[in-house]
Amino acid sequence: MMSVKRSTLSYLKWPLIVTAVGLFLSGWLGWETEGTQAGIWSFLLIGSVLAALEISLSFDNAVVNANKLEDMTPVWQRRFLTWGILIAVFGMRIVFPLIIVAVFAWVNPFEAVRLALADPDEYARIIDQSHGAIAAFGGTFLMMVALSFFVDEDKSIDWIEALERRLRKCGSVRGFEIAFVLIIVASICMALPESYQATFLFSAIMGLLVFTMVDGLGTFLDQSSKSVAEIGARGGLGAFLYLEVLDASFSFDGVIGAFALTANILLIAIGLGIGAMYVRSMTIMLVEKSTLQQFRYLEHGAFYSIFALSLIMFLQSLVHIPETITGGIGVALIGLALMSSIRHNKRDALG
């Protein structure tokens, strides 16, 4: 476990350094692209907004990451916080959109790179066209993550007691989460035009399959002593893979939303990369300061936020929902959970 205690401000060291470098690169990119002072300020503004968007959308991600990291070995904690952040920034913010274009436009990866740099409008159009499939995959995965937390029969702390007690009882019903998610998927699918239904349904099933595989692998690695002895990954590899897929699902919304601000893939990577560094630092702080133990309902707020985000991703297949609403709901739920935790701590202190 991480045991070094630091001041709160010390966690901002690297994010602030990355922010300075990122904003400098944003300004430089604006000059290289537009060749004017207005271009510099425009790119600086968009880069800053993208960073704020990533932070607001991913705060619940930091809480869930911290919860999972507490069960990981120190070696795998460090690997996630180093390799994981590289995968998050370069994989999800740069490589993932390129893969989307390559798959949906039926072009090779090199052509996808050319489109991203030479024809950003066409690149953004292809990304927008694929939004429904991405929303189906991400929405399914995230809803399974949230429901798995609430139907866990071993969960002993409830925030909204009447609801959560009933959900825990549902955990005894085999396949309840899967059935619930499939009902949502089928309902959304029937509301879509017939030409989009097959793609939406296939993507949702893939999201369900990936969750099942990653969750199953994590359980296998954590419970099988033989496998653990062979690969030394108890509380490690399975949790690492789970967190990477979870981060990818969280990132879908930010990446798609970013194209509403700019089609420049390099500027998107810079802005979202800045935000990802703050999320990483929040994760470390939550683990090192044992914040989840001090504020008992914070984790619940994060999982309610994940459930809300999954519903929003599904609904975005039908209507456009601004990213400010998505981020605002997440921040509000976690804020309410934090306030409830503080009130509970005060009641305990008073006896």
Secondary structure, DSSP 8 states (H G I E B T S, - for coil): -------GGGGGHHHHHHHHHHHHHHHHHHHHHH-SHHHHHHHHHHHHHHHHHHHHHHHHHHHHHHHHHTTS-HHHHHHIIIIIHHIIIIIIIIIHHHHHHHHHTT--HHHHHHHHHH-HHHHHHHHHHTHHHHHHHHHHHHHHHHHHHHT-TT----SSHHHHHHHHHHTTSTTHHHHHHHHHHHHHHHHS-HHHHHHHHHHHHHHHHHHHHHHHHHHHHHH-HHHHHHH--TTTHHHHHHHHHHHHHHHHHHHHHHTTT---HHHHHHHHHHHHHHHHHHHHHHHHTTHHHHSTTHHHHHHHHHHHHHHHHHHTTTS---HHHHHHHHHHHHHHHHHHHHHHHHHHHT-
